Each structure stands twice: as C-alpha cells, then as structure tokens.
Amino acid sequence: MSVIRLLSETTANRIAAGEVVERPAAVVKELAENALDAGATRIAVTIEEGGSGRILVEDDGIGMSAEELALAIQRHATSKLPEEDTLFAIATLGFRGEALPSIGAVSRLTITSRQRGGDAHAIMVEGGRVGAVMPAAAPPGTRVEMRDLFFATPARRKFLKAPRTEAEHALEALRRLALAWPQVAFHATVDGRVSINLPAADRDSRIKAVLGPDFAANALPVAWEGGTMTLSGLIAQPAHSRATAAEQHLVVNHRPVRDQMLRAALRVAYRDVMEAGRHPVAALYIEVPPDAVDVNVHPMKTELRFRDAGAVRGAMISALRRALGVGVTEVVEAAAPRPALQGWRPAAPAQLSHSWAARGFQEAGLDLLPPPPAPVASPSLPMGFAAEAPPAGPLGRAIGQVLECYILAEAADGALVLVDQHAAHERLTHERLSAQLVEGGVRAQPLLLPAVVDLPPADAARLTEVAPELAKLGLEIESFGAGAMLVRALPALLGKADPAPLLRDMAAEIAEWGEDTALTRKLDAAVARLACHGSIRSGRRLTLPEMDALLRAMEATPRAATCSHGRPTFLRFQRADFERLFGRA
C-alpha cells in the first residue's frame, strides 16, 4: 500500500467540486441562487451545448468590489453568514461559499462585477488556477461566464447526457427558482433560442405561467396562517392529476425543496379524493422563521428538517383538505339516520379467501381458457371484444354492475366474483399493445384533424426528444411552437382517447425515467400509461354481453389478475366468506 500523504490543493479542490457541480444544471442553480441573494431583479441565462460548452448568468444585483471579487473565488468565503449564530437561522440560498471556487476548479470561469457608483473588475479561474483581478467594463451587477465544463477532468465529462437533456435539467432548475421568486424576471436561451421568458409578476400569475393554462383552469387557492407559519399557493383539482409527482413544487422560505415529509402530507390530503396511483399538481409556499427549519441537512439543500415537523404536516393536510372540500360528504353521511345492525361483526380481512387475488389465476388453482376466437366488432364496445362471448370460465357469468364501476359475476362453484372494470381492461389493453410492439410496432389511427395540445415547455421538450420512440407506440406527435404539441395519430386500441391528458401523463412518465433506465423498462412504462388512457372508465354502464366479453378476455390474458400498476383486478368470495360476515359460521 502507498504511504499516507496530503493531496495537492488542485486535486482536493476538484474532488470537493464534485459535491457541488455534478452537471451543468448545478452550475445554473448555484449561479442563479447567488444572483438572487445579491438582490437581483432580473436574471438572464445563456446555455450552449447543453451547458458543458458555455453557461452565462447575468444579473443586476449589488455587485462586488475588487477586493470582494478576489475573495469570492476562495473556499468558505461568503457574505451570507455575518455572524456564526446565523448558521442556525439561514435566510439566504447559497451560504457555504463553495459555488464559485467549485465551478472554477472544473471549468474556465470568468467573473465580471460592478457595484453601483463603482468601477467594474474581472477575475479568471482556469481549472482551479486563479488569475489576478483586472479592470473591466460592465454595467452594475455581476456577469459569470463558465466555459468547457470538466475540461480538466475529461472522465467526468463522459458521464454527461445529450446536450438537449442536460439543457432541460438546467431549465427545470431555473423554473423552480422562478416559482420561488415571482418578483424577479427570468430569461433563458438555449443555443440561441428563447426557452424561458418570465417577467416579474405576482405569485399566482407566475405559477400559472410556469405550470400552463390547463393547470390555471383547474387551480384552487390555498391560504392558511397559524402561529409563526403561513401556507399559501395553488393546487389542482383532483381530476387534474398526474401519473408521477414531478409537478409538485414546494417552496420553503423562498427555497425550492423536494422534501419527502411535505410530499407525504400532500399525498395524504388528496387520499380520499384521488384515484390510487395518481399524484396531485401543486405549487405551495411555506413561510416559517429561519430558526424553525434546518436547511443544512442535505448537500444540495433540497431537503429540510423542521423543528416541529408534526405541526407543519398537520397544518398542511388541514389547509389542503379545506381547499379541496374534503369532509363535507362525511359530515352529511354522519348526520343521516342509519338502521341498527344487531349482532353484526365484520370478519378480519385475513380470514377472507379473496386475499389470493393478486397472486394470479394459476396460484389460485384456476385453469385458464385458451385464447378466444378473433373478436367481432361491436359498436357499443370499442375495446374490440367479441359481441357474443364464449362459454363461461373460472370467472363465471356476469349478473350485474355495481356502482357503475364493478362487475358482479357468479362462478360455477357458487362463488361471487367482483371485477374492477377499469383495472381489468387496463391490463388487457396493456398486453395487446405490448404484443403489437413485439410484432413490429403499435398500430396507429390517424386523426381526421390533428389536435393541438398546450403543455408546459418542459413537458413539450421531453415529448419532442422521444417522439421517434413514441411513434413506435402508435403515438405520432411533433413540436408545434413553444409549449405546444401537434398530435397526428393515436394508438388504434385507444379508441377515441383524449390526447391532452394522455400527453400530460406521458410527459410525466418520461420525467421519472432515470438516466440508466433500460429501454425495455421505458417502453413497458409507456405502454402502461397508454393502456390506462385506453381503458373503460369507472362510471361507464356496460351491458351483460359486454361484461361477459370482458371476463372471457381476462381468462385468456396473461397477468390479468393485476392491472398495469399492480393492483388486483378482481376479488373472489366463497359462500363461507358470507357466512362468516353474517355470523353463520
């Protein structure tokens, strides 16, 4: 083994820089935060080659003197902690004094700054080597230009993604800051094209500008105040949900965060009014005293630790439920008279034999029927089932529909089967789409008139980037200007699906794909999202032949015991289950 020795200052700085600068988006975030802390009212960002080639951030903040400029590129030099005690009451964004030296350690960095009434000066840093402060010409404020990211560490550069992907990450970081600071104007260009142009505005206007007109049309205001905490912002109605949590924007004391406790509170508030597996859209702002929250528990300062986390969580759930109107139905039902049920005792869930449902047909001892003959088109059944179903199988014959959502069937052995019509058809559509994809591509149905769908710019960019892959799934789209997509064709199996929610969910799905997600996993996730939109919805009335056709198709489809999201598609109740429920056992 080698002997222990001290690393050179250059090597140590490059290693430390890796904690701050992991990709171009981190550079944009750190420099924009510095501009905000400097009191900027306008921030302009220029991105070239995904940010690895050049990033320029200009602001009209207070600027720096020649002496401060020389200190700014030194580690642990900051103007944001005037006293040691303020470390436990942080009121600024970037307070560690590591951003500029870290960026300078892995790039070619030039900083030009001028205070109002003073002279402009500039300093250059190249791979950690610091030049002298020189006179310059510049307007009041600060101009930071970074070139050739990771030029001194080419191995790191190889891990960057495509320029478009890196640029989108940087723009997303800028949008989150724009939501947190609506009073500041943000402007960003990518390779010469304007990607963000947000003038200074009030909070609600900024939220609607970033999240798009569809969110604005479905937004509900939130306002709550108690003690030293305030909560405000906009949330979407439950019907305006997403497939992922990507559109949940949480801001604490002007700091964008991805705190898991706050996200859990948001999920609980919507739990009784939103379909399982869906996620709410929200832009929420929490204001608490700086000493009531610790922002130094995460290297990227995106997670927090509240001094009284329980109070924050309870206040958030209460405020959101009030905004959503949750609880009104429960109050009405509680006031209504109910007949007494003498001697009734529910059986424990573990005692019911339907607990095997999610394990599949084979494990339950049911023999699946072979695939049914080719389906005959039925005008009232767009999913393509046969108009006349084959003989009954393990799931039995349909005898009715419950709550316009569940099919009730009676099996040959006397068991009652309860089928979730949407979950079941979602699995069938998923398997058919997957089969078509394996055979060469999902069959597309061109739209008579192409549809234009307005989306947030980030969603439109994600969809444009994967448009060739989506075309293989029967979804033919193309960019139609800033924040808009033109839909030319949809998968034929989806029938008359609405392209707008489909594209929103598909964009959310793409946003959740990790950079190392396998192609097969991406395609399967995309197919699952398509299947959800092409399935029978809850609330649709079905005829008995349609119900029977759905049951027969389930019996002939692999993995039909669960939907694409893993939830059971049916439950099976034996006579003994009912006898236990009614106290006869």
C-alpha positions, 0 to 999 in steps of 0.5 A: 500500500502507498504511504499516507500523504496530503493531496495537492490543493488542485486535486482536493479542490476538484474532488470537493467540486464534485459535491457541488457541480455534478452537471451543468444544471448545478452550475445554473442553480448555484449561479442563479441562487447567488444572483438572487441573494445579491438582490437581483431583479432580473436574471438572464441565462445563456446555455450552449451545448447543453451547458458543458460548452458555455453557461452565462448568468447575468444579473443586476444585483449589488455587485462586488468590489475588487477586493470582494471579487478576489475573495469570492473565488476562495473556499468558505468565503461568503457574505451570507453568514455575518455572524456564526449564530446565523448558521442556525437561522439561514435566510439566504440560498447559497451560504457555504461559499463553495459555488464559485471556487467549485465551478472554477476548479472544473471549468474556465470561469470568468467573473465580471462585477460592478457595484453601483457608483463603482468601477467594474473588475474581472477575475479568471479561474482556469481549472482551479488556477486563479488569475489576478483581478483586472479592470473591466467594463460592465454595467452594475451587477455581476456577469459569470461566464463558465466555459468547457465544463470538466475540461480538466477532468475529461472522465467526468465529462463522459458521464454527461447526457445529450446536450438537449437533456442536460439543457432541460435539467438546467431549465427545470432548475431555473423554473423552480427558482422562478416559482420561488421568486415571482418578483424577479424576471427570468430569461433563458436561451438555449443555443440561441433560442428563447426557452424561458421568458418570465417577467416579474409578476405576482405569485399566482400569475407566475405559477400559472405561467410556469405550470400552463393554462390547463393547470390555471383552469383547474387551480384552487387557492390555498391560504392558511396562517397559524402561529409563526407559519403561513401556507399559501399557493395553488393546487389542482383539482383532483381530476387534474392529476398526474401519473408521477409527482414531478409537478409538485413544487414546494417552496420553503422560505423562498427555497425550492425543496423536494422534501419527502415529509411535505410530499407525504402530507400532500399525498395524504390530503388528496387520499380520499379524493384521488384515484390510487396511483395518481399524484396531485399538481401543486405549487405551495409556499411555506413561510416559517422563521429561519430558526424553525427549519434546518436547511443544512441537512442535505448537500444540495439543500433540497431537503429540510428538517423542521423543528416541529415537523408534526405541526407543519404536516398537520397544518398542511393536510388541514389547509389542503383538505379545506381547499379541496372540500374534503369532509363535507360528504362525511359530515352529511353521511354522519348526520343521516339516520342509519338502521341498527345492525344487531349482532353484526361483526365484520370478519378480519380481512385475513380470514377472507379467501379473496386475499389470493387475488393478486397472486394470479389465476394459476396460484389460485388453482384456476385453469385458464381458457385458451385464447378466444376466437378473433373478436367481432366488432361491436359498436357499443364496445370499442375495446374490440371484444367479441359481441357474443362471448364464449362459454363461461370460465373460472370467472363465471357469468356476469349478473350485474354492475355495481356502482357503475364501476364493478362487475358482479359475476357468479362462478360455477362453484357458487362463488361471487366474483367482483371485477374492477372494470377499469383495472381489468381492461387496463391490463388487457389493453396493456398486453395487446399493445405490448404484443403489437410492439413485439410484432413490429410496432403499435398500430396507429389511427390517424386523426381526421384533424390533428389536435393541438395540445398546450403543455408546459415547455418542459413537458413539450421538450421531453415529448419532442426528444422521444417522439421517434420512440413514441411513434413506435407506440402508435403515438405520432406527435411533433413540436408545434411552437413553444409549449405546444404539441401537434398530435397526428395519430393515436394508438388504434386500441385507444379508441377515441382517447383524449390526447391532452391528458394522455400527453400530460401523463406521458410527459410525466412518465418520461420525467421519472425515467432515470438516466440508466433506465433500460429501454425495455423498462421505458417502453413497458412504462409507456405502454402502461400509461397508454393502456390506462388512457385506453381503458373503460372508465369507472362510471361507464354502464356496460351491458351483460354481453359486454361484461361477459366479453370482458371476463372471457378476455381476462381468462385468456390474458396473461397477468390479468389478475393485476392491472398495469400498476399492480393492483388486483383486478378482481376479488373472489368470495366463497359462500363461507366468506358470507357466512362468516360476515353474517355470523353463520359460521 
